[in-house]
């Protein structure tokens, strides 16, 4: 595995997500109307603000995962599952270069976070 290729990809993604997160947060702050408007306008602005901040929060989460992946490159553990140290599939890293888990452990993690059906 050529870790330098993944490093370059991750650094590009880091810059892209950071810029997008900043734009979305700035857009969220600008949604509030400055002049008197009706309640419908305020409601639309509130919804747009909420969407912008939600997108910025999602980008911040991915940005943190990208930074964690860059740290794993530096400490030599990139491409290894953080649960058992087994290899992460190359196709998975190509699709999600910040992946910290192999498919098996990612699936278990997602299953554990799903709400349980109520009987």
Secondary structure, 3 states (H helix, E strand, C coil): CCHHHHHHHHHHHHHHHHHHHHHHHHHHHCCCCCCCCCHHHHHHHHHHHHHHHHHHHHHHHHHHHHHHHHHHHHHCCCCECCCCCCECCHHHHHHCCCCCCCHHHHHHHHHHHCCCCCC
